[in-house]
Amino acid sequence: MESGVADILPAVLLTVIGVAFAAMWIVALFDLVQRADGEFPPTAPGSNPRLVWSVIVVLFGGIGGAIYYLKVMKPYPRQRG
């Protein structure tokens, strides 16, 4: 049986998606660690926003990293310097 591009395309596509989600997860974790406490969006009174976002990113992996990017990194850029 001859294997063509159509046979390996799903595996390549899943690999690329998996690597992208892993990269998102790692970038979100690094940003989460380096971000100051005042640079998170406001949460419920008495809650710890870093802990809340840590749980989201760790439990949901790449999807959590994407959510973190959309809700924290993009609207609240980290202050450098």
N, C-alpha and C positions, 0 to 999 in steps of 0.2 A: 504494500500500500504506500502510495506516495503522499508525503505530508507537504502541504503548501503553506503559504502565508496565512491563509484563513484558519488553519489549525492552531497556529501559535499566537495569533492576534489576541485572543481573550486572555491568555496567560501574560503576555507583555503588557496589555492594558491594565490588568489587575496589579501587576508589579509596579507600574508607574503610579497608579493611584495609591497603593500602599506606601510607597516611598514618599509621596507628597504628603500623605496624612502623618507619617512619622516625622517628617521635617516640620510640619505645622505644630505638632505636639512638642517637639524639642524647642522650637523658637518660643512658643508660648510659655514653657517652663522657665527658660532663661529670662524672659521679660518679667515674668511673675516674681522671680527671685530678686531681680535688680530694681524693680519699681519701688518708689517710696510709698509709704502708707497713704499719704494725701493725694496720690495720683490715680486712685481707683474711683470708679463711679460711686455715687452715694448708694448705700444699702439701708436696710432697716436699722433703726436706732439700736445700739447695743450689740450689733453683729460685727464680725471681723471680716472685712471684704477680701483680704488676702487669703484667709482660710476658706471662705466660700468659693473663690475662684480656683484655689488649689484643688479642692475636692472636685469641682466641675472638670478641670483640665485632666486630672489624674484618672478619674473614673471613666470619662468619655473619650479619652485618647485624642485622635485626630479631629474628631467632630467637636470635642471640647476645646481643642486648640483653635479651630475655626470660629467657634462661638466667642472665645476669648478675644480673638483678633477683631471681630466685628463689633463687640460690645465694649472693649477696653482699649486695645492698642490703637485702633483707628481714631475713635472720637477723643481719646485722652492720651496724646503723645507724651512719651516720657521726657522729663526735663533733664537735659544733659548739662554737665558742667558743674 
